[in-house]
Amino acid sequence: MVSIRQLSDDGDHFLLEVRVAEGRGETRHEVTLKKKDYARLARVDETAEAFVARCFAFLLAREPKESILTRFDISIIARYFADFECVIR
């Protein structure tokens, strides 16, 4: 289960807290989402929380929750997974 809470919106980016509960454990992540990336990659009328949930679904399909960085910007996912932007659109 993935739960997401927006912590702030400073005009240029969102800061979100993501908790992933799976199996016997839970991980917490602090995620930055630049608004320019959000505008380019999110679906029409998709909230920032829903978009980040899809990003985590993408990540969790490829690696265990413990392998996901505890702090990162959404844009770095494409550095690790070349197909990220094609899949997430």
N, C-alpha and C positions, 0 to 999 in steps of 0.2 A: 504494500500500500504506500502510495506517495501522497504526502500532504504538503501544500505550498502556502506560504503566507508572505504577502508583500510587506517589507520592512520600511521602504522609502521610495520616493519618486522625486528626484532632484531636477527634473526637467530634461536632462540628457540621458539618464538611465534609471532603470528600476533596480532595486536591491531586494532579493527574495531569499527567504529561508525555506529550504527543502528538507523534509524528513522522509527517509525511506525505511519502512518497517517491512522486513522480509525474513522469513525463517525465525530464528531465535533472537535476532538482533535488530538494531536500528542505527542508521547513520544520519548525520546532519550535515547540510551543505549550505554555504552562503554563495549565492549566485548573482552576478551582475548581468543585466541585459540592457545593452545600449539600445536606445530608441530607434536609431537608424537600422540596426539589425532586426529589431522587432517589426518595423514597418516593411522591411524587405522580405522577411521570411515567414511571418505569421499569416494565418488565414484571415479573411475578411471577418471583422467583428469578433475575433478571438482575443480573449483577455491575456494579459501577460502571464497570469498564473496557468491558464490552460496551455499556452504555448510552451512554457517551461515544463509542464507535465509531459507534453509530447516529446520534448528534448530528453527528459529522463527516461521515458519509455524506450526511446532510441538507444540511449546509453545502456540501460539495463538488459536490453536484448543482446548486447555485445560484451558485457563485462559484469562482474559481481558488484554489488553496491559498495563494498569495501575498496574497490579499485577506483572509484570516482573521487576526484579531488574534493577536498573539503571547502575550498574557496576557488572560484574561477569565474571567468566571463564566458558566456555562451559562445562567443565567437571562436574560442580555442578548440571547440569540439571538432571543427573541420580540420584542424591540424593533426588530430589523431585518427579521424575517420573521414577519408576523402569524399565519401558519398553523402555526408551529413546534409549539406544544403539541398541536394537533389531530393533526398528522401523526405526531409522535413517540410519542404514546400508542398 
